[in-house]
Amino acid sequence: MKLSFVVPAHNEEAYLGECLQSILRNASGRYHEIIVVDNASTDNTSAVAKSYPDVRVVHEERLGITHARQRGLDEASGELLAYVDADTRLPSTWIPMIEDAFEGDPNLVCLSGPYRYYDGGLIKRRILDTICWSVLLLGYWIFGYMLNGGNYVARRRFWSALGVSIARLISLERIQISVGVYI
């Protein structure tokens, strides 16, 4: 399976390096490409991204995470598109979990999950972790599907089957959405 990482980034110079290091460390030899979409950054986001091997930087001047994700979709050539936010760090179990899930179920079109917060104080992290897990579990319980925008992998055919752009589908940024898709 050809796995393309898409990392939308707006003024993420402080976090992007650790994100890319985690991808390179945990997915070495298991990805097709890593694309950082510099979303109209005014800091050194592009320079940080360009300092890593195998990372291609593309620019999206329309500000907004949905525009950056769409640009990543348009640029990527993999069968699987892994969208991870620039302030994300992949654990060592992430890639094997993705591979097992998609190889084990050819009808699986999208896989998403919660994440843990690592910056800020312990109390802040625990509160945010609890909120994230609760919202995702509640959404899954109510709808049966949950897509967490900062951490998901989708087959390219998922977006093709929807027939709409990411920006049109997800008109509000950083909103937890639920979508049932059958292909």
N, C-alpha and C positions, 0 to 999 in steps of 0.2 A: 504494500500500500504506500502510495506517495503522500506523505504528510507535510503540509505547508503550515508553518507557524505565521500568524499575523499578529503583530504587536502594535496596536494603536498607541500613539504617544503624543501628548501635548504638554510641553514643559516638564518632562519627566527625567531630566538629567540626573537627579539625585537617586532615582530608583531603577532606571533602565539597565544599568550595568549588572546589577544583581539578578535581574530577570533574565537577561541574555546569558549570564554565567550559568544559571540553573538549567536553561534549555540546553546549552552546549554540554554541560556536565551530565545531565540525566537523559539526553536524547542523542548522544553522540552516535553517528552512523545510522540513526533511525528516522531521520527527517530528510525531506527533499529540499526544503528551502526555509529560510527565516527572513521574513519581511517586516521591517519596522516602518510604520506609516507615520511620518512626522506630520502632525496635524497642526500646522501653523505655529510651531513653537518659536518662542523668542529667546530661548536659552540655548544651551549646548547639546540638546537632545540628539540632533543629527550627528554631531562629532562623536558623542559617546557610542552611538550605534555603529558608526563607520570604523571604530577602533576594534571591532570584533570580527574574527574571520567568519566567512559564510553568511554574513548579514548584508542584506540589500536594503537600502533606504529609498523610500519613495515619499513624495511630498503630496499632501492634500491641503490645499489652502482654505477650503470651506471648513470652518471650525465646527467641531462636534464629533462625538465618538461614533455616531452612526455613519457619517461621511467617511471617517477614517476606516471603519470596518468595511464599508462598501468598496473603497479604493483597494483595500487588501484583497477582497474577493476578486476584483477586476484584475489585479496583478498576479495573483497566485495561480500556479499551474497544477497543484496537487489534487488528488482525489478527495483527501480529507483536509479540512481547514480547521486548524487549532487556533482559536481566538483566546489570547491571554492578555490581560491588561499589563501595562508596563511596570506596575508596582507589584506584580505577582512573582512568586518564586515557586517553581515546580518541585514537588517532593520526588524522591527517587522512585516511588511507586506509580507515578502519574502515567508515564509512557506505557509500561506493561499493562496497566489497567485499560488504557485506550485501545491498545492493540488487541488484547483479549476480547474486549467487548465488540469491536467492529469486525474482527475476523470470525468471532463466534456467532454473529447474527448479521447476515447480509441485508436484512430488512431494517436494521438500525440506521436511522438517518441523523440523529443528533444525540449527543451525550453531554450532560452538564452536571455540575456538582457545586457544593459550597466551597468556600475557602476560609482560611484562618488569617486573621490580621496579625502582623508581626511588628508593626511600628506603634509607638506610643506606649504608655504605661500598662501594666498588667491589668488593672481594673478596666481601662478603656478597651483593651484587646478582648477581654472576657465578655464584656457587654456587647461589643460588635459581633463577636463570634456567635453569641447566643441569638442575637437578632437575625443574623444571616441564616443560621441553621433553622431557626423557627419559621422565618418567612418561606424558605424553600420547602420545608416539610409541610407547612400549611398549604402552600400552593399546590404541591404534589397531591396532598390529600383531597383538596377541593377539585382540582382539574385533571389529575392523573398525569400531568406533564409539567415540567418546570424548566425554564431556560435561564441560567444565570449568565448574564452578558460578559462578565469578567473571566469566565472559565468555562469554555465549551468547545466541543469539536463537532463539526457537521460535515456530512458528505456534500460534495459540490452539487449533486443532484437535488439535495434538499432545497437550496436556493433557487435552482432552475425550475423545480416543480412549483414553487410559490409564485414565480413569475413577477415578483415585485422587488424593488431594491430594499436593502436593509434599512436605509433612511426612511423610506415610505412605510415599511412594516413597523418599525420601532421609532415612532415620532418623538418620544420623550427619552432623554438620556438617563442612564442609570436607573431604569425602572425594571423590576423583576416582572417578566412576562411569561405567560403560558401559551403554548401553541401546540395543538394536536395535528400532526401531519402524517398522512398515510400515503405511501408511494408504492 
